[in-house]
Amino acid sequence: MRGGEYAELRAFAMVAEKGSFARAAAQLQISASTLSQTIRDLEKRLGVQLFNRTTRSVALTDAGQKLNVRLKPAFEEIQIAVEEVSRFRSAPIGRVRIHAPRQTALIFIEPILKEFHEAFPDIILDITIDDAVIDIVAGGFDVGIRLGDLLERDVVAFKLGGNVREIPVAAPDYLDSNGYPELPCELLNHKCINWRPPGSDKLYNWRFGKDGKWFEIGVNGPLIVSHRDLALNAAVQSLGIAFVMEHRAFSSINQNQLVPLLDEWCPQIPGWHVYYPSQRHMSQALRIFVAFLRKSFAVAQSR
């Protein structure tokens, strides 16, 4: 197989994996127009159409499906072979694609960046900061960070911190004017600050529990935000009641800017976990990053 033919097939496999010319081009580090021309050249050489394209979507044709089924395991074997050979290098090499919510990136990843780079200068950390709950495989990521109760079953995961709580909070001025809710259902009579998770068109329902039983409440209010820090700041300004991670509100609570509410209805939930697909080949670079993160957190916890 000539080099150009391999490049065409690699381009095809990447578009099939990503389901998008733009995402595939970014992964291959070429322009979208170059990638489109490469696929057109491949289709012309094979004499069949491999993708159905519209302005909004890309889908494999029947011929494309058959080609992808045969190519995917072959490219996976090539990747494994290359990584096995790379282990003979004196220094590991590779790219690790990471998906992390903003606060976890700041807490768990940012503190290790310098030390990790000094230890493994040829490993590239490709970090996407995103609060949306996504399928990391479909998104092209190797590893992610997510709350324990949101983990899928077919992943390998380890805990980075302790359990966490979500709690309602409000400013003293708001509560003086509107009263204190004593039951979660009473939130329906209050001004609440809603959160819409990034990438979703639905508002986040507030979750409460007691005696092992959980339930959700859909609240209403004057403000909808896509980032919970804004909800927290709006609560400080007496716009209403916000539902936030308890540790994010500690500072404002200690300064008497906010009051925690409904404590007995807010049990702990599993904390943040690093996770990656269990059925996917684990590259040397990913293995090193996960081990480094785990070790660094263990050391930090012991201090």
N, C-alpha and C positions, 0 to 999 in steps of 0.2 A: 504494500500500500504506500502510495506517495504521500509526502508530507501534507500537500494541499488537500488530499482526500481525507486524511485523518482530521485535519482542522475543520473540514466541512461536517464530518460526522460528530465531532466534539461540539460544534456549534449547534447542530440539530439536537443532540442529547441535552444540552443546557437549556434550550428553549422549551423542550418537552418537560424538563424537570421544573422550570420556573413558571411555565404557563404564561410567559410574557417576554417579548423581545427586549423591552427596556431593562428588566431585571436580569435577563440572561447576558445582555451586553455589558451591564455593570459588573457582573461576576467575571466575565471574560476580559474585562478592561479594554473593550473596543467600542466604537460608536454603534448606535442602533442601526444607522444606515449601512455600515459595513457588514453588520450581522445579517441584515435583511438580504443584502446582495449575496452573501455567502450561502444562505439558505436557497435563494433563487438558483444559484449555480449548481447546488446539490440536486435540486428538483429537476433541473434541466439535464444534468448528467444521468440521473436515474430514470428520467422520463415519466415521473409520477408526481402528483401533488402531495406533499407531506403534511401541510397545515391548512386549515380553513381559517382565514383571517377576516376580522371586521375591525372597525375603528375602536371597539371596546374589548374584544376578546381574541384569543388564539386557541385553537383546538386541533388536536391531531386528527387526520383523516384515517380511514381504515388501513391504508398503506403505511401511514406514519406510525400508527399503533403497533403494527407488526414489526416494523423496523426498530422501534423503541424497546419492545419486549426483548429482542435479541441483543441490542446494543448495551442496554443498561447494565446487565451483569458483567459484560465484557469490560466496560469502562471501570466498573467497581474493582474488578480483578487487576486491571492496570494500575489503578490508584494504590491498591494494597501493595503491589509489587514495587512501585516506586518508593513508597514509604518504608518498606522493609529494607530496601537498599540504602535509603537515606539514614538509617540507624547506624550505618558504618561511619557517618560523618562525626567529626569531633564535637560538633554543635548541632542540636536539633533545628529543623527548619519547617516552616509551614504557616498556614493562616487559620486562626480560630475566629469564627463568626459568632458573636455573642448578642443575645437579645435580653435587655434588662430594663425594668422600670427605673425611673429617674432616681428615686431615693435609694434603691438598692445599689445602683451604680456608684452613687456618692459614698455609701456606707461600706460596701464590700469590695468594689473593684478599684475605685480611684486610689485608695491608700496603697495598693500593691503595684501600681503601674511602673514606678521607677525601679523597684527591686526586681520585678519580673523581667523588665527589659534588660537590666544589667546581667541577669542570670542567663537569659535566652534571647540574645539580640536578633536572631534570625527568625524568630516566631512573631508574626504580625497579629495583633489583636484588633479585630474589626468589630467595633462596639456600636450597636444601635440602641439609643435611649428611647424607649417607647413604653407607655403605660398600658397599651392595649394587650389583652389576652389573645394570643395568636397561636397557630400551629407552626412551631418553629421549623419543622421539616418542610412544609409547604413554603415557608418564608425564606428558606435557604440558610437557616442558622444551624450551628453545631450544638449550641448549648444555650440555656436560658435560666432566668431566675423568676420564681413564681411562688405565691403563697401555697402552703401545703394542701389546703382544701381545694385548690384549683388544679392540682396535678392530675394528669391523665394516668391511666393504669399501666400503659406499656412504656414507662420511662424508668431510667435509673436516676435516683435523686438522693441527696444528702442535705441535712439541715444546716443552715448557716447561723441561725440565732434561736432565741427562745420563742415561746408562743407570743402572740400579739392579740390585741383587742381593738375592735372598732367601737367608738362611743359617740353619743350625741353631746355636743357642747354649745353653749350660748353665752353671750356677754351678760354681766349682771344687769345692765340697763334694760336689755331686752326682757329678761326674766322679771324684773320689777314691773314692767309695763304689761306683760302678757301672761305672767304666771309660770309656775314650774309644772311640767308634765310629770305625773306620778306613774303612768302606765304608757307603754309604747303606743297604744291606740289613740292616746290623747295628742300625739304628734300631728294627727290629722286636723286638729284645730289650731295648729301653729304655722307660722311662716318658716318653711324649711328650705335649705339651700341644696338643690339637687346636683348630682354629679352624673354626667354622661361619660362612660368610659370611651377613650379614644378608639375610633374604628367601629363604634356601635351607634345605632340609631335609637337605642332604648335607654331610658334612665335607670340608674342603679337603685334597686330596692334595698331599703335598710333592713339588716338582718339582726334579729334578736333571739335569745334562747333562755330557757329556764328548765331545770330538772331534766336535761337531756333532750328537750323538745325545741326545735327551731321553727321560726316563721319569719315572713317578710312583710314589710309595709311599704307601699308606694306613697310618698309624701308629695306635698305641693308647696310652692313658695315663689318668691319674686325673682329668683336667680337660678340659672342652670350653668354649670361650668364643666370644663373637660379636664381640669387639674385640681386636685384636692387642696393644694396649698392656697389657691384663690378662695375656695370655700371656707377654709380656716380663717383667712384674713377678713373675709366678708362677715363671718360670725363675730370677730373681734370688733367690727364696726357696727354691731347690733342690727344687721340686716335680717337675722333669723338664726335658726338652729342648724348646725352643720354636723355631718356624720363623718368622723375622721379616725385615722389610726391614733390610738391613745398616745404613743410616744411622740407623735408629731405635735401634739397639743400640750405637752408637759410644760414647756417654757411659758406659754400664754396662761396656763392654769396657775403656775407658781407666781406669776406676776399679777394674779387676780384679774386678768383680762377676760378669762373664760371660766365657766363653771361646768364641770362634768355632770351629766344627767343619767338617770336610769341605770345606775351602776349594777344592780342585781340582775338586770336583764341583758347584760353584756358579757357573756363568758368568753374565755380565751379561744382562739382558733390557732391551728398550726402555723408556725412562722415561715420565714422565707427559706426556700430550698433552691439549690443549684440542680438542674436536671438536664438529661440528654436522652435521646431515643435508645431503647435497649436493643433494638433489632438492627441498628445501623453500625457499620464498621467505625470503630473509634480510632481516629488518626493519632499519630505520635504527638503532634502538637496539642491536640485536644486533651489527650491523656496527661500531658505535662501541665497544662493550664489548670485542669480540674484538681490534680494533686497539689499544685502550688497554692491554689485558692483554699483548699481544705486545710492544708498545713498552716498557712498564714493565719486563718481564722482561729484555728486551735491554739496557736501561740498567743494571739491577741486575747483570747478568752482566759488563758492561764495567768495573765499579768495582773 
